[in-house]
Amino acid sequence: MMSRNKLIISGIALIVLLVGLLSSTYIVNEKEQVVITQFGRPIGSAVTTPGINFKIPFIQDVNVFDKRYLEWDGDPNQIPTKDKKFIFIDTYARWQITDPLQFYKRLTNERGAKSRLNDILDGEVRDYIANHDLVEAVRNSNRESKVTDTLTEPSTDTLINIKIGREKIEKMILKTANKRASDLGIVILDFKIKRLNYVDEVRENVFQRMNSERFRIADKFRSEGQGEASRINGEKVKDLKTIQSKAFEQSEKIKGKADAEAAGIYANAYNQSSQAKSLYAFLKSMETFEKTFDKHTSIIISTDSEVYKYLKTMQ
């Protein structure tokens, strides 16, 4: 009976010893860093190297923090610019815990860190956007306007020169935010404006301006097309009149030449012998008959008519 009780007590002691041993050890991997606390207060320095470590069981607690780059995604905010234009800004950042002990003292955990980053980054974004015009937040640098397609014309308006630009504003926000977070045990690695958009009222005004500009360009193209069409039609009428005039001149020359040749032939025919004259008169009379008479034609002529003479001869 005594041996059995000793065995039970030994088993219980072994279990307690095993639980105590397991509770006193903890493992830190490559992506973690640890702060040990005792009754909520940090003890010693942070453990940042991988391996097996020991602590007082049931009294000390292990607080694990990530070594890797962490994500911060800001909420879209409506912010006025220096030139009084309201825009929506959506931002994001990447940050890292560089001093776990200080991080635990000031922020406790990642939830507290993200809440503090919301205050820091959102505030800096609001301040810098409100102190710069909209064009500074949109563009990165000064550049010349270019024609991107055949339906657009080079704008007569030059782009507004900027001194800062979006990229520099992001760098200034990052620098100022890191100064404010210098005692939090973290560093903000990168900050970017993910999306920038107009509010509905401003967007509608922008669309109306774009439409009016396109309508202006379209009207210009139409007026230029109508002017070109009028010029082409005018040149066509001019060329047509020139061609008709030259053709009429050429036809008159041909007719004049033909009349002259015909007159010469007539004169030569009358200057020939009487037989030739009779033949010519006969041929001309036959030509007259052919053009004047048909089988339904009836005429009354005198016996002294030249036509009667030929008809009588034919009979």
PyMOL commands that set and color helices and strands:
alter all, ss='L'
color gray80, all
select helices_A, chain A and resi 2-24+100-107+110-130+134-138+166-180+200-270+274-292+306-314
alter helices_A, ss='H'
color red, helices_A
select strands_A, chain A and resi 25-28+32-38+41-42+51-54+60-66+70-73+77-80+86-97+186-198
alter strands_A, ss='S'
color yellow, strands_A
deselect
rebuild
show_as cartoon
